[in-house]
């Protein structure tokens, strides 16, 4: 496959992933199983076409059981101050994902 064709495939894949995850967000309230199916399809597209996800997309589903994460409903979010991480815990399988963060201070105005 030529580089131009690869770019076209990756662009189409990333658009489809965005559509699937937005549909999962819409349908989660009335049908969580369908939202899980959309998240699984999105991850299959990622794996097949080697597309990179945005940070928001990475945190939208569990990588172990593919359930769609909604903080407070299907996932719990907590802060670990000691290791400076935000920890997402899946409500269905218990998988934990930690994302590091840094504390930035506001610039001083003298």
N, C-alpha and C positions, 0 to 999 in steps of 0.2 A: 504494500500500500504506500502510495506517495505521501510526502509530508502534508500536502494540501488536503488530501482526503482524510488523513488522520485528524487534522484540525477540524474539519467539517464534522466528523464522527464525534469528536469530543465536545464540540459546541452543541450538537443535537442532543447528546447524552446529558450534558449539564442542564439543558433546558427541560428535558423530560424528568430529570431528578427533581428540579425545582417544582415542576407541576405536580409530581407525585407527592412530595412532602407538603405542598400547600393543600392538596386534596385530603391528605391524612389529617391535617390540622382542622379542616372544615368538618370532616366526618367523625372525628374522635368522640364528640359528645353523644351522638346517637348510635354509633356502631364502632366500638374500639377494635373489634376483630378486623374490620375492613381497613382501619387506619394501620393496623399492624401489617396487613397484606401490602398496603402501599409502601410502607417503610421497607419491607423485605424486597419488593421489586426495585425500589430505588437503590438498595445496597447491591443487588445483583447487577444492576447497570454499572455501578461504580466498580465492582470487581471485574466485570467483563471488559470494560473499555478503559480501565485504569485512569479514571477521572478523579481529580482532587475535589474534595468537598470544602465548602466554606466552614468557618468555625460554628456558625449558627446551625448549619445542616448537620455537622458532626454531633452536636448536642441535642438533636431532635429525635433520636431513636437509640435504643439499646443495641449494641453490637453483638450481644450474645443471643437474646431471644427475639430481637427485631420489634419489640413493642414500641409504639410511638410515645415519647416522653412529653408529658405536660406537668410542669413543676407543681407539686401539691396534690396531684391526682394520681398519676401513674409513676411519678418519680419524686424523690425527696431531694432537696438541695440543702447542703450545709457548708459552713465555712470552717476550715481547720486553720486557725491562726498560727499554730506552731510551725507547720510546714508550708504555710501560705498557699493553700489550695482550696478550690471550690470543689466539693465532692457531690456528684450526682449518683443517686442510688436507685436502681430500677425497682419498682414496686412488685413486679411479677417474678423475677428470677433472683434478685438481690445483687446483681452485677454493679460494681462501683467503678465510676470513672472520675479521676481527679484531674483538674485543670489548674495549673499554676497561675498565680497572679502576682503582680508586684504593686507595692503601694507607692504611688507617685504623689509627691507633695506639690502643693501649689507654689508658684514662684513668689518670692517675697518682693513686695513693692516698697522700695526705700525712697 
